[in-house]
Amino acid sequence: MSPRPSLLLLLGPLLAAGCGAEPPSSGNSLALELSISRAVADELGAFQVVVLPEGKSRRCGDLQRSCLHQQVEPEEALVLQGPDGTKARALRFTAGLQSGAQELAVDIPVGRDYVVVIEALSRSTPPRFLGSSCNYLESVSAARNEPLIAAAITLTPVECDPTFAP
């Protein structure tokens, strides 16, 4: 069984999209910082993280236009593991922004050529797609991984249920 490094997500409602210092990288974890607009913070209910292989063959602009599950088959996504041991192709984390940041940990398989999609979901039931961040990830190693600063969430609310099938 191969090691599964953690992808550490640092989420914060910053007005300056995509700006900020690199978060520290430690051991096998991969740090990721994501910026969102304060305008969406009141509606924000959760973040959904999906990692797709063959990243270079995918266009982030296309993936960000609407709910990811409408664009890819569930079996295309890598199986991720959350800090509580939950395994799924899409991990959902309740938004709990405190002091402008939130930390999330996701274990992803060691490999190359990924795209990491983080969707912002509304508090409503069913949730609405508020926008997403799409990020190319060249490689994840079993050793130390440098931080990945995520692209700012593109606010493009779309009337679709972003629920990603298990």
Order of alpha helices (4+ residues) and beta strands (2+ residues): beta-beta-alpha-beta-alpha-beta-beta-beta-beta-beta-beta-beta-beta
